[in-house]
Structure formats: C-alpha cells, structure tokens
C-alpha cells in the first residue's frame, strides 16, 4: 500500500521534471534547415532518471526516519563493527599497528606520483584537524582558513627569498606568524556570532589573497615566488624521489603530532570549555568560562596548524602564488571537517582522505567534480548531518574510595 | 551582619520599556528568598541584571562574599560574576546537550581551575592533579543531586526532571555563595517538586549557599522561603514572610487571584 503511494509520487515528480526540461532538452531549432528537431529520447531519459532518483530518495528517507527509532534506547545497543573498532582496545591496537606498518611501507611500494598525492592528503588531514579546533570544537564558522595557510607559505617563501632562511627555522616561524595573524583577526571579529562571523572571516580570507596578489613590492604579485628549497636533512643531497619520501615521513610525523595535541586538548579543561561554548554560549559564560579568551585560544591554535602546513606546502611545491589560497581552498577544508564529522579526529582525517583522493583517482569525472562534490554534500546533510564519523564523548569511572580514576579514553 | 547580596534601586530599561523600576532587595546568610510575580513581571530580567547578562540602566548591586570585601558588580562580565560566587540556572534548561552529565559539571569547574594550553598538551603533574580534582568534585556534586548513576550519559538523554537537577549541580559546581534558581520546579510533578525542595534545603545547609529563587509553584514557595519579594510590572509591590504575603491585599489582587489560599 505504502509503496504504490511512493511510486505514484515518484511518477508525478518524473512527469513534472519532463515538463520542466521539455523546452531545453526536447526542442531544438535547427537554424540551418529551419526545422525543429524533436528529441523525444531525451525526455524518456529524464523521466526514467528522475523517477529512479526520486524513488531511491524516498526509500532512503524512509530508512532514516525508521532507523532513528530503534536507536533510542542508549547504551545496550549492540556495537557496530566501526564502534567496536574504535572503542575496544582489543580491536583498536591491531588496527593501529596495521595502519602504522602500511604507512611505513607505503612510499617504498608505490611510485613517486602516488607518494606525492599521499603527502597532499596528509597535509589536508592536518589542515582539517586544525580547522576542526575552530569549527568542530569551538563552533565558530570560519570561512577564511586559507588566509592562514597562505601566511605560513609566504612566511617561508619570503624569509627564504630575502634572508635565505631554511625550512626548519621557517616551520615554527610560519606557525607563529599565522597564530599572531589569528589573534589579530580575533580581537575585532570574535564578538560576532554565527553567520556574521562567517561573513567576516570570508572577507578576511579574500583580503589576504588580494593583498598578496596586488602588493607586488611585498609578495611579487600573481607571479609568486619560485625556487623555494625543499626541506633539508642535515645537508644531504636528495633527488626528487627521496625528497618526496622524506616529505611523506615529515607529514606523517606532523600528523601524529597534531593528533596527539588535538586529543589532549579535547580532554582538557580548555577543550571542554570549547565544546560548552559551541553547545550554549550563554550557559557556558554563566559557568565562568571567559568566552572571548576561549574563542581566541581556539582561533589562535587553529591558525597555527594552518601556518605550519603552509610552510610545508611552500617547501613541497617550491613555488607559491596567491592562486593556491582562494576561497575554494577554505571551502574545501571546511567540507572535509563537515563531511568527516565535526569534532571527531577520525572523521576529519577520513573526510580529508576522501576529498583529496577521490578527485585524484576519478580524473575521468574531473569536469563534473564540483557537481559531484555539491551532490555529496547535499546528500550528507540530509541523511547524516553529523558527518561520516561522529565524536564519542570521553567516559570516566569513579572508584568509591574517594580517589579518582580516569576511565579509559575511548579511541576517537 | 552585612547582607550577601544588596541590590539598591535597580532599574532596567529596554528602549522605552521599564522592565525593572527601582527594585531594592537584600539576601542574607543561609536565606532562601523567593521572587514571585506574574509572567512578564521582570523576575528573569532581574536575574539577568545581577548575573551580568544585562547591564542595568541604573542602581547598584553589591555583593559581600563571606570573608571578602563588599564589592559593586554592576556591568561585570558574566563569567566574572560567576567567579565572584554567583551561580544561576535558567528558566528554559540550558545544558550542554552533547556532553556527558559529568562533563557538564566539569565545565563548571572551569573558573576554579587554571590549566592552560601547555598544561593540556604536556599534561604535567599539576594538570593531572587538577583534572583528578575536577572529576572528583564533579562526582561528589552529582551524587548530592542523585545523578551518580547517570554520569556517562549524554545530557540530552536525561529525563526532564534529571536535567533540571543537573542544571542545579552544574551551578553548584562553580562554588557559589549565592545560588540563583530560575523556576527550578517548572514542569515537575508534585513528587518531583518535593524532592527538589529537599535538594535545595540540603544544598543550603550542607554547602552554606544562600538561595534566590524564582518560582511559580506557590506550595513550594510558601514552604521553603524565608522571605518573599513580589514583583509586578517591574515594580516591587510587596515583601515579607510567607504568612505576610499571603495576607497582603495588593499581592492577592495582582498575583494570587481572589482565591488567596492558592
């Protein structure tokens, strides 16, 4: 009974679509022979296509609506394989070990090209985790993240160009510059909320890009800065292949460092204040959290990671110009955070991998990349707004003998 | 004995609307003072002024924490007011829904702890000790309000009455000397209200916290408050003990209705 109704609705939608697309897809005026081509097959395709999509959509919607009910009794529900993988150390440890071995062996197995892609993916993992501090944890919608990424890259490029400063000195400096920039932007901006904050950060991102593009004396304009040296390793000369592998391990190390820091922050007094701030700003202040300070910390820390990755980006491509730091870049990093799961480390890393690797391996569809991208986002927001992986809250155990024990922190 | 909270001629204007008109009241040690009045009388506005969410147009708010100097707190930022020892709950529950019950309370320990970013990352001995103390104290408070079984549940999954109690626990965790409760019994059944009453008395006696209470449940107000202040249209129309208020003709007319034994 229910299904006939669904089919009828889908049929109506298909008819509606055929009607709407009729003028552009069916009728074609042949101006040379002065006749009209009736392309009826097109209409058929549209009808069949929209019918199928509509039916699928309805089916999925029905499943989400029905699926949320049995999930209600919390706690005793049998764990899904993913949950067990994340929470049970018996599964987590071997999984991590496997991952570590795979990560170590990877660059010696595949071509330099593949390693290069992986380096890019890892860079986005770190960027995503950095932005996740601001967006996922503190709940500040930040659309100008690329500006901080750019500041790190240009810090290294300019310092190297003018003073010949090397990679390892520039790395912390890049982070520092981005952090200062974050604080500088934070002062006026962080009294804004929600949409307003998003607009201002968006504007800031564009300002930074435009300054870099137009202030020729400072940043060499659109032509950028080239000949930036790759990271050095105690003065050892390396060919491209080894340099890439070296960069790969550098990124792995930075990733591990980032995950370590982010995890510790999450379980700290400051991390809790961030999440509280995201959940309810007024209540959070009423609990004695200094709102401005908490936001500023999140902003500064998030920016620092962007700066660090910026330096690595400059070293990897040996060339920077403003075109690498457009709004699209900010949007891309934000999508990773949202797609993967705000506030979840595993989720953000997964999101970054998906969004970097998929376009890389689906080159065939490169024309439709943005289209697919938009489609994925819409589908995600409708069916799984919390992202691919949702965050788990840390649980604590308490022993009755008044001494306090930290429970096992769930793997995130 | 100096009053813990001394409000003098507090006035709050919103544009042309005078939400509070020269309200004065004081709260003394281990007292439960109820603030009653019809909807829109300005009770919550009064709370918002005291806790720094609104900056009052005129008047003074003085606090005198035990063992500390008297201080004027007009226009202090919200978190500074909490630091000084005034904690509040909200009329419409404002928990952190996606945090666990314990974490909700742990957030409230924020202003009584100091670990920074470096402490969080390196987790040195002081930070670890502080974290342990936060967890321990939060547990203790949750046990007081009867939520020790629910510590690892998400706050959003708690039943309504438990959410109200968690809000009180969270406020108590900031180590206040004055607790401001905004309609804690709203939506509770008589049995839950009785439990809440016992809880408020327990908190006052065990932790030496004075309570300022907004409440519509007259049975509860009459039985636990030492004094009652009545507001109507932003003005203080009466003050006194439960018995006095019950008999006051102005109050009866404005609020309790003709049936004065409500």
Interface residues (C-beta under 8 A of the other chain):
Chain A: X74 X75 X261 X264 X265 X267 X268 X269 X270 X271 X272 X273 X275 X276 X279 X280 X282 X283 X284 X285 X286 X287 X288 X289 X290 X291 X297 X301 X393 X394 X395 X396 X398 X402 X403 X404 X406
Chain B: X51 X53 X77 X78 X79 X82 X83 X87 X88 X90 X94 X95 X96 X97 X98 X99 X100 X102 X103 X104 X106 X107 X108 X109 X110 X111 X112 X113 X115 X116 X117 X119 X120 X121 X123 X127 X130 X131 X132 X133 X134 X135 X136 X139 X148 X151 X152 X153 X154 X157 X170 X174
